């Protein structure tokens, strides 16, 4: 009898679960989505060969893809939508095959019918360097105190031919990814607004970088283990950014072993450090004009309104603007819980990457963002992922490559790195 009662109970529970799941399914409200794609105005005679729409539910993280605009239905919610297409367009004497990308953020799809408008742009292969890794979080001393000066950016030759680093500029955004204002005039579609510009010196062919090789731009090119045993050695980095401080209490260190970048501009009166929570965008560029002309012709004065509990305050500030066509790669960084928007045009980066899930996350230290590896060539050269979407292209919260290579500390307790990877995830065999 007890056995039969157990069977009856199990059947009843199963039926209840079935009915509940059916009720939950019926409770889901669906939206039929109509999509309009805005094509680049400078292209004529466009014919779409194939296209993909990818919707990511911001709340659940669920990703749904469609290869047609017809019959798209999604559960009600808030979505980001990305667009990829293979197209042809006509010129005066030929048919051109190319790719388009687009992105629309924070789309509220509610009710029976919804509409999405996506602006698209032509995907360009810059055939140049890419940002491989950014280590901005810093390390900790054994006391748990933040240590400064060991930040770095790693630049990679992802092509199959020799490149020259001469003239490559490292830049940091003026605007932050965690706070958005209506900046006027709005130039983001054509320019990136920057507050730091440091350039690799050279005549054009002084600094060759072979396919599959990297070079390192760092804050201070010294062996940081002397000051902080939990840090690592940057005395053999390729270049450092050095600032002549006007603040007596805060002087920079000029390494005797690492050459300086040419400082074109930086906002600080002391010395520049990477934002250790990752609130900014970073980019590399090839600036085709001389320093003096750049500083004269590319000053950007903008205004915005700051709304505070104490009142509304009109603001006006200046920074420098860099045309998007000069930029060869860009990466937006942020914090998961604080991210608001990208500070570059989608044509440069339509995603973002991070270290830390909440602001001031203490787990972010000893972590970097590293670009994903697609595959190894027959001769052992890494080919890294580069889709102009940092959300897809980067592994987050990785053990930095230099810490792996030098087997230095991965935490304030001095625990040593034991594993070496290709990209922070895939382990070298």
SEMIDO-611186 format. One record per residue (C-alpha): residue number from 1; residue in one letter; y, x, z. Coordinates in steps of 0.5 Angstrom, whole numbers. Each point is the difference from the previous one (the first is absolute). Layout:
residues N
NUM | a | Y | X | Z;
...
This chain:
residues 429
1 | x | 0 | 0 | 0;
2 | x | 5 | 6 | 2;
3 | x | -2 | 3 | -7;
4 | x | 2 | -7 | -4;
5 | x | 6 | 0 | 4;
6 | x | 2 | 7 | -2;
7 | x | -1 | -2 | -7;
8 | x | 4 | -6 | 0;
9 | x | 6 | 4 | 3;
10 | x | -1 | 5 | -5;
11 | x | 0 | -5 | -5;
12 | x | 6 | -4 | 3;
13 | x | 4 | 7 | 1;
14 | x | -1 | 2 | -8;
15 | x | 2 | -7 | -2;
16 | x | 6 | 0 | 4;
17 | x | 2 | 7 | -3;
18 | x | -1 | -3 | -7;
19 | x | 4 | -6 | 1;
20 | x | 6 | 5 | 4;
21 | x | 0 | 5 | -6;
22 | x | 0 | -6 | -5;
23 | x | 6 | -3 | 4;
24 | x | 4 | 7 | 0;
25 | x | -1 | 0 | -7;
26 | x | 3 | -6 | -1;
27 | x | 6 | 2 | 4;
28 | x | 2 | 5 | -5;
29 | x | 5 | -2 | -4;
30 | x | 1 | 3 | -7;
31 | x | 5 | 2 | -4;
32 | x | 0 | 0 | -8;
33 | x | 4 | 6 | -2;
34 | x | 4 | 0 | -7;
35 | x | 2 | 8 | -2;
36 | x | 6 | 2 | -4;
37 | x | 0 | 7 | -2;
38 | x | 7 | 3 | -1;
39 | x | -1 | 6 | -6;
40 | x | 5 | 6 | 0;
41 | x | 6 | -2 | -5;
42 | x | 0 | 6 | -4;
43 | x | -7 | -1 | -3;
44 | x | -1 | -5 | -5;
45 | x | -6 | -3 | -4;
46 | x | -4 | 0 | 7;
47 | x | -8 | -2 | -1;
48 | x | -4 | 0 | 6;
49 | x | -7 | 3 | -1;
50 | x | -2 | -1 | 8;
51 | x | 3 | -2 | 6;
52 | x | -2 | 0 | 8;
53 | x | 3 | -4 | 5;
54 | x | -1 | 3 | 7;
55 | x | 2 | -5 | 6;
56 | x | -1 | 3 | 7;
57 | x | 1 | -5 | 6;
58 | x | 5 | 4 | 5;
59 | x | -3 | -4 | 6;
60 | x | -8 | 1 | -1;
61 | x | 0 | 6 | -5;
62 | x | -4 | -3 | -5;
63 | x | 1 | 2 | -7;
64 | x | -2 | -5 | -6;
65 | x | 1 | 2 | -7;
66 | x | 1 | -4 | -7;
67 | x | -1 | 3 | -7;
68 | x | 3 | -7 | -2;
69 | x | 7 | -4 | 1;
70 | x | -4 | -6 | -1;
71 | x | -3 | -4 | 6;
72 | x | 2 | 5 | 6;
73 | x | -1 | -4 | 7;
74 | x | 1 | 3 | 6;
75 | x | 0 | -2 | 8;
76 | x | 7 | -1 | 2;
77 | x | 3 | 6 | 3;
78 | x | 5 | 6 | -1;
79 | x | -2 | 5 | -5;
80 | x | 2 | 6 | -4;
81 | x | -2 | 0 | -7;
82 | x | -1 | 6 | -5;
83 | x | -1 | 0 | -7;
84 | x | -3 | 5 | -5;
85 | x | 0 | -1 | -8;
86 | x | -2 | 3 | -6;
87 | x | 5 | -1 | -5;
88 | x | 2 | 1 | -7;
89 | x | 7 | 0 | -3;
90 | x | 4 | 1 | -6;
91 | x | 5 | 5 | -2;
92 | x | 3 | 1 | -7;
93 | x | -6 | 4 | -3;
94 | x | -6 | -1 | 4;
95 | x | -4 | -3 | 6;
96 | x | 0 | 3 | 7;
97 | x | -5 | -1 | 5;
98 | x | 2 | 1 | 7;
99 | x | -1 | -3 | 7;
100 | x | 4 | -5 | 4;
101 | x | 1 | -1 | 8;
102 | x | 3 | -4 | 4;
103 | x | 1 | -3 | 8;
104 | x | 2 | -6 | 3;
105 | x | 0 | 1 | 8;
106 | x | 0 | -6 | 5;
107 | x | -1 | -6 | -4;
108 | x | -1 | -6 | 4;
109 | x | -5 | -5 | -4;
110 | x | 0 | -6 | 4;
111 | x | -1 | -7 | -3;
112 | x | -4 | -3 | -6;
113 | x | 4 | 4 | -5;
114 | x | 3 | 7 | 1;
115 | x | 3 | 5 | -5;
116 | x | 1 | 7 | 0;
117 | x | 4 | 5 | -5;
118 | x | -1 | 7 | 0;
119 | x | 4 | 5 | -4;
120 | x | -4 | 6 | -3;
121 | x | 2 | 7 | -3;
122 | x | -3 | 5 | -4;
123 | x | -5 | 5 | 3;
124 | x | 2 | 7 | -1;
125 | x | -5 | 6 | 1;
126 | x | 5 | 5 | 2;
127 | x | -5 | 6 | -1;
128 | x | 3 | 3 | 6;
129 | x | -1 | 2 | 7;
130 | x | -2 | -5 | 5;
131 | x | 1 | -1 | 8;
132 | x | -7 | 2 | 2;
133 | x | 1 | -1 | 8;
134 | x | 6 | -1 | 5;
135 | x | -1 | 2 | 7;
136 | x | 6 | -3 | 4;
137 | x | -3 | -2 | 7;
138 | x | 0 | 7 | 3;
139 | x | -5 | 3 | 5;
140 | x | 0 | -1 | 8;
141 | x | 1 | 6 | 5;
142 | x | -6 | 0 | 5;
143 | x | 5 | -4 | 5;
144 | x | 1 | -5 | -5;
145 | x | 7 | 1 | -2;
146 | x | 2 | 0 | -8;
147 | x | 0 | 6 | -3;
148 | x | 5 | 1 | -6;
149 | x | 0 | 5 | -6;
150 | x | -7 | -1 | -3;
151 | x | 1 | -5 | -5;
152 | x | -2 | 1 | -7;
153 | x | 0 | -3 | -7;
154 | x | -6 | 2 | -5;
155 | x | 1 | 0 | -8;
156 | x | -6 | 0 | -4;
157 | x | -1 | 1 | -8;
158 | x | -4 | -6 | -2;
159 | x | 0 | 2 | -7;
160 | x | -4 | 4 | -5;
161 | x | 5 | 6 | -1;
162 | x | 5 | 4 | 3;
163 | x | 6 | -2 | 3;
164 | x | 6 | 3 | 3;
165 | x | 3 | -2 | 7;
166 | x | 7 | 3 | -2;
167 | x | 5 | -5 | 1;
168 | x | -4 | -5 | 3;
169 | x | 4 | -4 | 6;
170 | x | -3 | -3 | 6;
171 | x | 4 | -6 | 2;
172 | x | 0 | -5 | 6;
173 | x | 3 | -7 | 0;
174 | x | 6 | -2 | 3;
175 | x | -2 | -7 | 1;
176 | x | -6 | -2 | 5;
177 | x | -6 | -4 | -2;
178 | x | 0 | -3 | 7;
179 | x | 7 | -4 | -1;
180 | x | 3 | -3 | -6;
181 | x | 7 | -2 | -2;
182 | x | 4 | -2 | -6;
183 | x | 3 | 6 | -2;
184 | x | 5 | -1 | -5;
185 | x | 0 | 3 | -6;
186 | x | -7 | -1 | 0;
187 | x | -3 | 6 | -4;
188 | x | -7 | 0 | 2;
189 | x | -2 | -2 | -7;
190 | x | 3 | 6 | -3;
191 | x | 1 | 5 | 5;
192 | x | -3 | 3 | 7;
193 | x | 5 | 1 | 6;
194 | x | -2 | 6 | 3;
195 | x | 3 | 4 | 6;
196 | x | -3 | 6 | 0;
197 | x | -1 | 5 | -7;
198 | x | -4 | 7 | 0;
199 | x | -1 | 3 | -6;
200 | x | -5 | 6 | -2;
201 | x | 3 | 6 | -3;
202 | x | -2 | 3 | -6;
203 | x | 2 | 1 | -7;
204 | x | -5 | -4 | -3;
205 | x | -7 | 4 | 0;
206 | x | 1 | 4 | 6;
207 | x | -5 | -5 | 4;
208 | x | -6 | -2 | -4;
209 | x | -5 | -5 | 3;
210 | x | -7 | 0 | -3;
211 | x | -4 | -7 | -1;
212 | x | -3 | -2 | 7;
213 | x | 5 | 4 | 4;
214 | x | 5 | -2 | 5;
215 | x | 6 | 3 | 3;
216 | x | 3 | -1 | 7;
217 | x | 7 | -2 | 2;
218 | x | 1 | 0 | 8;
219 | x | 5 | 0 | 5;
220 | x | -1 | 6 | 3;
221 | x | -4 | 6 | -3;
222 | x | -3 | 3 | 7;
223 | x | -6 | 1 | 3;
224 | x | 1 | -6 | 5;
225 | x | -6 | 1 | 4;
226 | x | 4 | 5 | 4;
227 | x | 5 | -5 | 2;
228 | x | -5 | -6 | 1;
229 | x | -8 | 2 | 0;
230 | x | -1 | -7 | -3;
231 | x | 4 | 1 | -6;
232 | x | -2 | 5 | -6;
233 | x | 2 | 5 | -5;
234 | x | 5 | -1 | -5;
235 | x | 3 | 7 | -1;
236 | x | -4 | 0 | -7;
237 | x | 3 | -6 | -2;
238 | x | 3 | 1 | -7;
239 | x | 7 | -3 | 2;
240 | x | 4 | -2 | 6;
241 | x | 7 | -5 | 1;
242 | x | 5 | 4 | 4;
243 | x | 6 | -2 | 2;
244 | x | 6 | 3 | 3;
245 | x | 2 | -4 | 6;
246 | x | 7 | -1 | 2;
247 | x | -3 | -3 | 7;
248 | x | 0 | 6 | 5;
249 | x | -6 | -3 | 4;
250 | x | -4 | -1 | -6;
251 | x | -1 | 6 | -5;
252 | x | -6 | 0 | -5;
253 | x | -5 | 6 | -1;
254 | x | 0 | 4 | -6;
255 | x | -7 | 2 | -2;
256 | x | 0 | 8 | -2;
257 | x | -6 | -2 | -4;
258 | x | 1 | -6 | -3;
259 | x | 6 | -1 | -6;
260 | x | 5 | -5 | 1;
261 | x | 1 | -6 | -4;
262 | x | 7 | -1 | -3;
263 | x | 3 | -5 | 4;
264 | x | 5 | -5 | -4;
265 | x | 1 | -5 | 5;
266 | x | -2 | -3 | 7;
267 | x | 3 | -5 | 4;
268 | x | -1 | 4 | 7;
269 | x | 5 | 5 | 3;
270 | x | -6 | 4 | 3;
271 | x | -7 | 0 | -3;
272 | x | -4 | -5 | -4;
273 | x | -7 | -2 | 3;
274 | x | -4 | -6 | -3;
275 | x | 0 | -6 | 3;
276 | x | -6 | 0 | 5;
277 | x | -2 | -7 | -1;
278 | x | 1 | 0 | -7;
279 | x | 6 | -5 | -1;
280 | x | 2 | 3 | -7;
281 | x | -2 | 1 | -7;
282 | x | -1 | 7 | -3;
283 | x | 0 | 2 | -7;
284 | x | 0 | 6 | -5;
285 | x | 4 | 1 | -6;
286 | x | 3 | 4 | -5;
287 | x | 7 | 0 | 0;
288 | x | 3 | 2 | -7;
289 | x | 7 | 2 | 2;
290 | x | 3 | 5 | 4;
291 | x | 1 | -1 | 8;
292 | x | 8 | 0 | -1;
293 | x | -1 | -5 | -5;
294 | x | -5 | -4 | 4;
295 | x | 4 | 0 | 6;
296 | x | 6 | -3 | -4;
297 | x | -2 | -5 | -4;
298 | x | -6 | -3 | 4;
299 | x | 4 | -2 | 6;
300 | x | -2 | -7 | 2;
301 | x | 5 | -5 | 4;
302 | x | -3 | -6 | 2;
303 | x | 1 | -6 | 5;
304 | x | -4 | -5 | 4;
305 | x | 1 | -5 | 6;
306 | x | -3 | 2 | 7;
307 | x | -2 | -6 | 4;
308 | x | 0 | 1 | 7;
309 | x | 0 | -5 | 7;
310 | x | 7 | 3 | 1;
311 | x | 2 | -2 | -7;
312 | x | 0 | 1 | -7;
313 | x | 2 | 7 | -3;
314 | x | 2 | 2 | -7;
315 | x | -2 | 7 | -1;
316 | x | 1 | 6 | -5;
317 | x | -4 | 6 | -1;
318 | x | -1 | 6 | -5;
319 | x | -6 | 3 | -3;
320 | x | -3 | 3 | -6;
321 | x | -3 | -4 | -6;
322 | x | -6 | 3 | -4;
323 | x | -2 | -3 | -7;
324 | x | -7 | -3 | 0;
325 | x | -1 | 4 | -6;
326 | x | 1 | 7 | 3;
327 | x | -5 | -2 | 6;
328 | x | -7 | 2 | -2;
329 | x | -4 | -3 | 6;
330 | x | 2 | -4 | 6;
331 | x | -3 | -2 | 7;
332 | x | 2 | -5 | 5;
333 | x | -2 | 0 | 7;
334 | x | 0 | -4 | 6;
335 | x | -3 | -3 | 6;
336 | x | -5 | -6 | -1;
337 | x | 4 | -5 | 5;
338 | x | 7 | 2 | -2;
339 | x | -1 | 0 | -8;
340 | x | 6 | -4 | -3;
341 | x | 1 | 3 | -7;
342 | x | -1 | 6 | -5;
343 | x | 6 | 4 | -1;
344 | x | -1 | 2 | -7;
345 | x | -1 | -4 | -7;
346 | x | -7 | -3 | -1;
347 | x | -1 | 4 | -6;
348 | x | 0 | 7 | 5;
349 | x | -4 | -3 | 5;
350 | x | -2 | -8 | 1;
351 | x | -4 | 2 | 7;
352 | x | 1 | 4 | 6;
353 | x | -4 | 4 | 5;
354 | x | 0 | 1 | 7;
355 | x | -2 | 4 | 7;
356 | x | 0 | -5 | 6;
357 | x | -1 | -7 | 0;
358 | x | 6 | -2 | 5;
359 | x | 6 | 4 | 1;
360 | x | 0 | 6 | 5;
361 | x | -8 | 0 | -1;
362 | x | -2 | 6 | 4;
363 | x | -7 | 0 | -4;
364 | x | 5 | 2 | -7;
365 | x | 0 | 7 | 3;
366 | x | -4 | 6 | -4;
367 | x | -1 | -5 | -6;
368 | x | 3 | 0 | -7;
369 | x | -1 | -4 | -6;
370 | x | -4 | 3 | -6;
371 | x | -1 | -2 | -7;
372 | x | -7 | -3 | -2;
373 | x | -4 | 4 | -4;
374 | x | -3 | -3 | -6;
375 | x | -5 | 5 | -2;
376 | x | -2 | 7 | -1;
377 | x | 0 | 3 | -7;
378 | x | -6 | 5 | -2;
379 | x | 4 | 6 | 2;
380 | x | 2 | -3 | 7;
381 | x | 7 | -2 | -2;
382 | x | 2 | -6 | 4;
383 | x | 3 | -6 | -3;
384 | x | 4 | -4 | 4;
385 | x | 2 | -8 | 0;
386 | x | 7 | -1 | -3;
387 | x | 1 | -7 | -2;
388 | x | 8 | 0 | 3;
389 | x | -3 | -5 | 6;
390 | x | 0 | 4 | 6;
391 | x | -4 | -6 | 4;
392 | x | -6 | 2 | -5;
393 | x | 1 | 7 | -1;
394 | x | 0 | 3 | 7;
395 | x | -5 | 1 | 6;
396 | x | 4 | -2 | 6;
397 | x | 0 | 3 | 7;
398 | x | -4 | 6 | -2;
399 | x | -1 | 7 | 3;
400 | x | 5 | 5 | -4;
401 | x | -3 | 4 | -5;
402 | x | 3 | 7 | 3;
403 | x | -3 | -2 | 7;
404 | x | -7 | -1 | -3;
405 | x | 1 | 6 | -4;
406 | x | 2 | 4 | 6;
407 | x | -5 | -4 | 5;
408 | x | 6 | -1 | 5;
409 | x | 1 | -5 | 5;
410 | x | 0 | -8 | -2;
411 | x | 3 | -2 | 7;
412 | x | 4 | 2 | 6;
413 | x | -7 | 2 | 3;
414 | x | -1 | 6 | -5;
415 | x | -6 | -3 | -3;
416 | x | -1 | 4 | -6;
417 | x | -1 | -3 | -7;
418 | x | -8 | 1 | -2;
419 | x | 0 | -3 | -7;
420 | x | 4 | 1 | -7;
421 | x | 1 | -5 | -5;
422 | x | 3 | -1 | -7;
423 | x | 4 | -5 | 2;
424 | x | 0 | -2 | 7;
425 | x | -6 | -5 | -1;
426 | x | -5 | 3 | -5;
427 | x | -4 | 6 | 4;
428 | x | 0 | 7 | -4;
429 | x | -8 | 1 | -1;
